[in-house]
Amino acid sequence: MGNTMEQVRPDLPHLTGPVPGPRARAIIERDACVISPSYARCYPLAAERGEGAMIEDADGNRFLDFNAGIAVVATGHCHPRVVEAVQRQAARLIHMSGTDFYYESLVALAEKLAAIAPGGIPRRVSFGNSGAEAIEGCLKLARYSTGRPNIIAFLGCFHGRTMGALSLTASKAVQRTGFGPMLPGVIHAPYPNCYRCAFGKEPQSCAVECVKYIENSLFHTIAPPRETAAVFIEPVQGEGGYIVPPKKFFDELVRLCRQNDILLVTDEVQCGMGRTGKMWASEHFDAVPDIFAVAKGIASGMPLGATVARAGLMNWPPGAHASTFGGNPVSCEAALATIALLEEDLVENAARMGAYMMARLRDWPARFPIVGDVRGLGLMIGIELVRDQRTKEPAPDLRDRVVSMAFERGLLVLGAGASTIRLSPPLVITRDQCDFAMETLEDCLKAANA
Ligand SMILES: Cc1ncc(COP(=O)(O)O)c(C=O)c1O
């Protein structure tokens, strides 16, 4: 990256002047004229190139990227082995449509996903291009294979923006407003958010009321088990605020699903691919999904989504479900290179760096009155800001201020949920980069608090 970096550490931020600079500003002005206003940009970053955990903008400013393209570039920006795989495959065969023809990378990637899927059971895979498409596949397969119409999903979860996925999504009102009616048969239950328990319980003494609600209330009213195909859940809630459920929740949820022949479908789109320090977030809870959705981190930025199911469940006939571009050879090769890197050491690094940061973050609620809660697994960490630790009133304005101040200091973070700062760096980050992020956020929290 840039050659203006004499005496500047290439692995840490360096700003050449106030941001945005003139080139970034010009891009942003053009963008404002032609790009859909539905895109929600938090700060004026115009990215030009990336390497590892660093992003250089159009004016040569270097930022430390704690977003990873929204949890996508698991192996960092432009990892040489991913770039090599993409270039090699692009020169040989870019597209053939696996829906109608055969090619080896499609099979190799499905074999690999089946081999690393939770549970060690036979799996089949259907490919698409995005998280939403992976969820659509899960939704259609759940209904098709059970012959049942209803789906139980959770408040706060985000599953994508196509109409089926959007019907499951219950994250922010703006995402659904004006787009109804949604898919019939989708029923939402409270997510196990122990910091803000919908049932007023404390984690230590709760009796998993959020599963009881499904069993004692939904099953007896609007979602009888024999009409309910599946429960869809993010094992760690992403867009909704980086929320980690207690293990006993999953123990109960799995029991409920098994007792009633209801499929457990996990959305690993954001929390999967090693981000939490295990390949799949559901592995932290020993929950083996019948079907799961993967995308984002799977191919380090090349578009790819996958619906992975118990082999016996994927019993739909030719023509029932497919996607022209899904699993194109270039994305498949990028995914194979990505998974190899994750298995070599990046999943382990995510666990290590996550634990390192969490050790430092743990006392932030005691040190900063505006920090209500810190939680996370691996490199999926949420810092929830509140106006008052006792009332837990969310503080979205303070959160947004911290996010903006961090940008002005060279650190890229984003919000999630009502007032949480999310940390989702690439899995290649180092201790020094973690230290920079922690120190910068501490400065910003002090400034926001003042
Ligand atoms: C958990 C989860 N599921 C699904 C999606 C949708 O993915 P995509 O934007 O690739 O359609 C997202 C995107 O943020 C997500 O976080």
The ligand as an SDF file (V2000), in Angstrom:
LIG
                    3D

 16 16  0  0  0  0  0  0  0  0999 V2000
  -27.0430  -12.6630   10.4990 C   0  0  0  0  0  0  0  0  0  0  0  0
  -27.2830  -12.1530    9.1090 C   0  0  0  0  0  0  0  0  0  0  0  0
  -28.0630  -12.8580    8.2840 N   0  0  0  0  0  0  0  0  0  0  0  0
  -28.2880  -12.4620    7.0160 C   0  0  0  0  0  0  0  0  0  0  0  0
  -27.7430  -11.2770    6.5390 C   0  0  0  0  0  0  0  0  0  0  0  0
  -28.0050  -10.8530    5.1440 C   0  0  0  0  0  0  0  0  0  0  0  0
  -26.8540  -10.9610    4.3880 O   0  0  0  0  0  0  0  0  0  0  0  0
  -26.7050  -10.1980    2.9930 P   0  0  0  0  0  0  0  0  0  0  0  0
  -26.5840   -8.7490    3.2990 O   0  0  0  0  0  0  0  0  0  0  0  0
  -25.4660  -10.7920    2.3820 O   0  0  0  0  0  0  0  0  0  0  0  0
  -27.9230  -10.5070    2.2030 O   0  0  0  0  0  0  0  0  0  0  0  0
  -26.9410  -10.5110    7.3800 C   0  0  0  0  0  0  0  0  0  0  0  0
  -26.3670   -9.2510    6.9160 C   0  0  0  0  0  0  0  0  0  0  0  0
  -25.9610   -8.3980    7.6660 O   0  0  0  0  0  0  0  0  0  0  0  0
  -26.7070  -10.9500    8.7020 C   0  0  0  0  0  0  0  0  0  0  0  0
  -25.9420  -10.2590    9.5500 O   0  0  0  0  0  0  0  0  0  0  0  0
  1  2  1  0
  2  3  1  0
  2 15  2  0
  3  4  2  0
  4  5  1  0
  5  6  1  0
  5 12  2  0
  6  7  1  0
  7  8  1  0
  8  9  2  0
  8 10  1  0
  8 11  1  0
 12 13  1  0
 12 15  1  0
 13 14  2  0
 15 16  1  0
M  END
$$$$
